[in-house]
Amino acid sequence: MSRVLVVPANQEMLKSERIPITLMNRFLNRGHRLFMDNYYTSPNLVKFLLEHETKVVGTVRSNRRNFSPELAAACLQRGESKFALSDNGIVAVKFRALQDKSNKQEKVVFLLSSDHRNDTVSSGK
């Protein structure tokens, strides 16, 4: 019989944040890692899952509630990245690709991780 995890009433969660919690319910508090796309990932969800011993790595939309507005607004050169580290160990990353899309728009990726540190390593490519 599986136990049901109830999100505390004082923690307002979006429906897109509740879906991964429901799906991960029986795997919480076991040290697993969850990889998500930007539809589900949010700072609130990453914090909640980290409190339940589940690490998260996922792309995130820069306009998500509680995402660092300073990081979202940071100007980057091609190939550059910036990091923001929260008090609870969640790393937020903004990265601008070396080559922009063919339609001349910048290719910028935002990431949240509770499983990584705030440093970069050159891959040699």
Buried (B, 14 or more C-beta within 10 A) or exposed (E): EEEEBEEEEEEEBEEBBBBBBEEBBEEBEEEBEBEBEBEBBBBBBBBBBBEBEBBBBBBBEBEBEEBBEEBBEBEBEEEBBBBBEBEEBBBBBBBBBEEEEEEEEEEBBBBBBBBBEEEEEEEEE
